[in-house]
């Protein structure tokens, strides 16, 4: 294999740090070209010294001097600010961009990377939630492949290997159910952030963990699946699978089904996306059926976890509605983590924001940014 030169956007987050673990074990076939972080300068510096990238970007411009002075002896270029994040992905020496930035902030650099013809390993699901049509059409125009990093979409992608000419009847995205599986709305009204951050199976950042607890994460994945695999709403189902061993399932039009299985470890789908189409030998723990007496499945309760229903509704309506959904969700999750609103109130505010925000049936790139700002403003007012 030719050595792959990789840029990691969001290298200090959960996905970024795990991706660096994968690359550290495969230095003969991969090297880091660019690392970026929003504000964790300490970890970014440590990563840069270990992996010696060509360049780093620190989003917080106030931290530029600290990063620059520390990395100067290592001959690593240092840039700062949002504009630099979008510009750095255009470097000719980059082969693949892993977008692990959380939230709406990942949209512009992902789009810029696609326009520059870079292959994309996509962890930032909000990019496709907000602007799926724009992203997928741009990728098609530029001949860019988008390799999903989410465990569920990676599972679908793996199940489709060798099957791309066959029609999909339905896909099943599996959900662990989070820490509040089978709980009532009354119970949810009393939970606190510490309880919501205790995911039973996965180790993720705070934002994604809260989204998992509300099932908004699964709602985002439904919208993402529509764009990644060209599916209709009725072709995408969500089933709760508490053990998180089956990561998703594809059902073909002849009725046969394929599932991708493994222990809940994000390094596996990260590695698959980074080195596709090759499966690289790993030292990851192996799954054993003898360790799991049974694998169980349940229906996702949309009456209690209403965020999933709101995501389906946003996907049905289309236009800028998923953008509204995402922006409002980012605001309410932040407010919940700061103890400003309770768990159930998050969904109430998102629903009201979707009702009050201006709807645009055929948005362009500028419309997405204006919608994002409007939805954040309305959500903050409602809080």
N, C-alpha and C positions, 0 to 999 in steps of 0.2 A: 504494500500500500504506500502511496505517496503520503508524506507527512502533511496532515491537515492543520492549517493555520486558523485559529479560532478566536473570535471576539466574544467576551461574555459581558452582556449588559446586565448589571445588577449582581456583581460577583460576590458581594458580601451577604446576600440573602440566603435563604434556605436552599434554593435550587442552585444558585451560583456556587456556594461552598461545596455542595455535593458534586457538582460538575467538575470542580477543581480536584476533588478526590479521585474521580474517574480518570481525569487527564494525568494526574500524578502517577497513576499506575500504567499509563500508556504513552509515556514520553517518546517512545520510538516511532509512534505514528501520529502524534499530535503535539502542537505547541501553542502557547498563548500569545496572541498578537496584541490584544487590547483587553483591559479590565476597566470596569466602571462601577462607581458607587454613588449613592445620593449624598450621604453624610457620614458614613462610617469610615473616616479617614484612617483610623488606627489599623483596622483590619485590611483595608485596601493597600496600605503601605506594606504590611506584612506579606500579603499575597504577591505584591509586585516584586518584593525582594526575593521571594521564593521562586517565582515563575519567570521573572525578567521579561515582561512583555515589551513590545515596541513603545507602547503608550498607555497611559491611564487617564481617565476622566473622573473628576470629583464634581458632583452636581452642585454642591454648596460652594459658591465662589469664595465665601469667607474662609474656607479651609484650603484654598489653593496654595497659599504661601507655605503652610506646614507640609503639605504633600510634596511640593516642588523642592523645598530645601532638603527634605529627607531623602528623596529619590535622585537628586542631582548626581551624587557619586556613582550611581548605578547606570547612568546614561539612559534613563527612561524618560521619554517625553511626558509632560504633564499638562493637561488642559482642564478647564473648569466651565461649568454652566450648562444649561439646557441645550443651547445651540451647538456646543462642542459635542454633546452626546449624539446629536443627529448627523454631524459632519464626520465624526470619527469612523462611522461604519462604512464610509465610502473609500477607505484606504485600499489601495490596490493589492496589498499583501494579505488581505483577509479572504479566506475561502468560505467560512461559515460563521454566521452570527447567531449566538444563543441569546434570545431575548428573555431574560429572567427578571426584568423590571416589573414591579407590582403596579397594577392599576392603569389608568388612562395615560399615564406618562410614557408607556411603552409604545403608543400608537405612532408618533412621528418618527422615532428612530427606526422602527420596524419598516415603515413605509419607505424611508430613505434607503435602508439596506436593500430592500427589494428593487427599488429604482436603480440602485448601483449594481444589480445583478448578483447579489450575494445569496447563497443558500441560507435558509432560515430554520433553526431549531426553535420551535415556538413554545415557550412556557407561559408567556403573558397572554392568558386567555382573553383578557379584556380587549385586546386589539381586535380580535375577531368578533367579540360581542358588540363592540361599538361600531365597527366599520367593516364587517365581514365581506360585504359586496365589493367595496373599494379595494381591500387587501387581496382578495382572491382574484379579482379581475386584473389587478396590477401584476400579481405573481404570474398569472397565465401569459400576460403580454410580454413580460421580461424573461419567461422561461425559467422561473425560479421555483424550486421545490420547497414546500413547507413541511418540515418533519415535526409532528406533534410530540411534546414532551410530557404533557399530562398523562398519568398512568392509564386513564380510561381511553383517551384518544390514541395513545400509543398501542393499546391493546387492539383497538379496531383496526388500526393501520397494519399491525402485525397479522391479524386474521385475514386481511385482504391481500397479503402477499401471494402472488400467483392467481389471484381471484379478481383482478381489476376489470376483467372482461365480463364477469358475471354480475347479474343484477342483485342488489340488496333488497330484501323484503322488509327487514326491520333490524335495528340495532338496539341492544340493551346496555345502557350505561349503569354500572353498579355503583351503589353508594353504601358506605359503612353505616349510615344512619347517625353518625356523630355521637356526641356524649349524651344526647337527649332522646335517643330512639325510644319510641313507644310512650313518650311522655305527653301529658295533656297541655292544652293552652294555659290552663290555670297554673300548672307546674312551671311552665316556661316564664310566666309573668314574675316569678320570684327568683329566678336564677341570677347569678352574678358572673362577672367576666372571668373570674378564676375557674369556675365550673365550666364555662363555655370554652375555655382554652385547653381543657383536658381531653384531647382527642384520643379515642381508644386504640387507634391503629397507626396513625401517621404522625410524623414529626414535621410540622410546617411552621411558617411564620404566623404572627398573630392575626393578620388580615385574613389570610386563607383559612385559618383554623376557625375563626368566627363565621366566615362564609359557609364552612362545612357544617357548623352547628345549626345554622339557619336553613340549610339546604340551598342557599343562594349559589354556592359553588357548583352544585349539581345543575342548577338552572342555567348558569353561565355555560357549563359544559354542553348542555342541550343545544344552545344557540351556536356554540363553537362547532359542534358536530355537524350541524346543518351546512355550514360553510365549508368545512374541511372535506366532507364526503358527499356534498351535493344532495342532501336529503330533504324530505318534506316533514312537517310536524308529526304526521301520523306514523312516520317511520322511526321515530325516536322514542324509546321508552326508558323509564328509570325504575330500577328495582333495588331494594335494600338488601345488601349482602353483608351481614355484620362481620364476617371473618376477613373480608378484603383479600381473598385469595384469587377469585375470578375477577379480573379487572374490567372486562366487558365482553360482550357476545355479539356476533354477527349471525343473523338468520338470512339465508339465501332464498330465492324464490322457489326452489325445489323443496323447501322445508328443512333442509339440513342446517346445523348450527355449528359455529366454530367459536371457541372461547380461548382467551389467553390467560394463563394462570401463573402465579408466582407469589412469593412473600411480598408484603407491602414495603417495598424499598424503592425510593425514587431513583436511586442510582442506576437501576436496570433500564427504565425507559429513557433516562438521560443518555446513557451509553449507546442505546440503540439509535437514538436520534443523531448523536454526534458522528457515528461511524457507519450509518446506513449506506449500502445494503449489507454490510458485513456484520456478523455477530462475533464480537471479540471475547475471547476467553476472560472470565472474571473470577474473582475470589469471593463473590457475594455468597451469603448463606443460601443453602438449597432448601426448597420445600419438600416436606415428606408427608404423604397422605396419612401415615401412622400418627402424626402429631395432631391431626384434626379428625375427630371422630365423625363429624358431619359438617356439611356446608349447607347453610340455610338461606332462604330468600323470603322477602316480605314486600308488600306493596308500600310505596312511599305515600304517607298520609298528607295530602295537599291541604286538607282542611285545618290541620295543625301547623304544618310548615308551609305557610302561604307563599313564601318567597319563590318556591318552585313553580307554583301556579302563575305568579306574576311574570316569571321568566318566559313561560310558555305563551302568555298573553302578549308580552313584548315581541316575541318572535313572530306570532301570528299577525300582529299589526304592522311590524316591519318599520321601514323608514328610520327615523331617529329615536324611536321608542326604546330599543335596547341601550342606546347611549344614555338616555334619561335614567333608565333602570340602573345602569352601572354607576353613573355619577352620584345619584342619590344614595346608592348602597355604600359607596366609599365614604360619604359624609356621615351616614348613620352608624357605620361600623366604628369609625373614629370616635364619634360621640359616645358610643357604648363603652369603648375601651377606656374612655376618660370619665366614665360614671356619670354622664350627663343625661342619658336616657336608659330605659330598661330594655330587656331583650325583645319583648313583643312589640314595643313601640317602634323598633326599627322598621318592621314590615308596614305598620300603619303609615309612617312618614313616606316610605317609598311609594306606596299605593296612592297617596294624596299627591305626591310630586308627579307621578305619571298622569294624573288627571289634570293637573294645573299647568304643566309645562307645554310650550308651543310644539305642536306636532308638525313635522315636515316629512312628506311622503317620499321625496327623492332628494336626500341631502347630499351635499358635496363636502369636501374636506373642511372648508371654513364653517359650514353649518354644524359639523360635529363639535368643533371647538366652542362655538357660540352656545350650542345646546348643553354642552358640558358645564359651562359657566352658569347658564340659567338654572339648570337642575340643581347645582350646588347652592346657588343663592336661595332658591325656593326651599330646599331641604333645611338649610340653616335657619331660615325664617320659621319653618314649621317646628324645628327643635326648640 
